[in-house]
Each structure stands twice: as structure tokens, then as C-alpha cells.
Amino acid sequence: MKRATVLLVLTVAGVLGGCENMSSGQKGAVAGGALGTGIGLATGGSFGTVVGAGLIGGAVGYIGGTAVGNSR
């Protein structure tokens, strides 16, 4: 479990490192989608659960990223 968490964090950091030309909302969507999918995988969910968690995480990340971008 701990190894999966470390790999997830490193993957998210790598993906976000390549997001230089993205808006705050887009960065939040990528991070939220990756985090949601990783949590779904780590908990041993079915394929539908993992995909749903990724979609929900992406939506929440986009909303949060947009809010952060608008507050600057």
C-alpha cells in the first residue's frame, strides 16, 4: 500500500511537471483525475469504480483549479 502511494505521488508530480502551458483549471483536472483514479485503484475497486473516481476527481479538480485561478 505504501509503495503504491509513493508511486502515485511521483506519477502525479511528473504529470504536473509537464503542464506548463495549461490553465489552473486544466492543471486541477489532471491532478484530480490522477488522484481519483489512484485512490480507486489503491482501494481495489472494479473498473467502473476506478473510472468513476477518475471522472469525479477530474471534475472537482477543474472546479478547484478554476477557483484558484480566478482568485489571483
Residue pairs with C-beta under 8 A, 6 or more apart in sequence:
1 42
4 38
4 41
4 42
5 42
8 34
8 35
8 38
8 42
11 34
11 38
12 31
12 34
12 35
12 38
15 30
15 31
15 34
16 27
16 30
16 31
19 26
19 27
19 30
22 30
23 65
23 66
23 69
24 65
24 66
24 68
24 69
25 62
25 63
25 65
25 66
25 69
26 62
26 65
27 65
28 61
28 62
28 63
28 64
28 65
28 66
28 68
29 58
29 59
29 61
29 62
29 65
30 58
30 61
31 61
31 65
32 57
32 58
32 59
32 60
32 61
32 62
32 64
32 65
33 54
33 55
33 57
33 58
33 61
34 54
34 57
35 57
35 61
36 53
36 54
36 55
36 56
36 57
36 58
36 60
37 50
37 51
37 53
37 54
37 57
39 53
39 57
40 49
40 50
40 51
40 52
40 53
40 54
41 50
45 53
